[in-house]
């Protein structure tokens, strides 16, 4: 058993977690979070790779998953999904394969032409991807595969991201945890040093709740802002005020099938939620 899996197994049912992932791998090398469906997709496959990587475990038959992710990089594929496929390839040691398809990204995402994702398509957070979200994923993927933007491209992206600056964070109508993290991560990845934001701390819930919220002084907590706030604190070199309570919150989200849902209320498991829950546990465990 990998060291990370052993550590995380102190808090959640690790055996059912691994079964949840393994039983949803298909012959084509892809994954589908609904085990009875033979409908493998980039999102689930990307998060399966991320889960194995976080736990320090090898992806079963990685060559099949490499082929699956490379096939997914097509002109008709949404830019967020292309970025996921590229990062997944990098984690699997196939960054060179991903770099062969960089040109497809620039047909959809070209900061020098003011195009911050043409035909945005699917999103992680909002139903349809926002240009800031697409920017975050593309920048993250290019970093993973070792592809550098030119200085002019970096400055164009920085100018675009700064349009979302809102108070002490980033957002459209007001700062949100998701958009604040995506903006800060993008800027720092490009080599800029934006000031620290107090937004993540303002969204932390201790007491009886645990977890983080999307906007300050609100309820209830959800997994996605808890994940992004944890990432934001890590990015800024800060620590949470009540890590044990956040671990308690995450533990409540594991379903009987081993996967995780997004809230304390009933909900289905999926790979995205499962990876985010494990990442939060991994971060919070450093402070207890």
Secondary structure, DSSP 4 states (H G I P E B T S, - for coil): --HHHHHHTTTS-HHHHHHHHHTTB-TTS-B-SSTT----BHHHHHHHHHHHHHHT-PPTTHHHHHHHHHHH--TTS-HHHHHHHHHHHHHTT-HHHHHTTHHHHHTTEEGGGTEE-SS--B-SSSSB--HHHHHHHHHHHHHHHT-PPPHHHHHHHHHHHHTTEETTEEBSSSB-HHHHHHHHHHHHHTT--PPP-SHHHHTB--TTT-SB-SSSS-S--BHHHHHHHHHHHHHTT---S-HHHHHHHHHTTB-TTS-B-SSSS----BHHHHHHHHHHHHHHGGG-
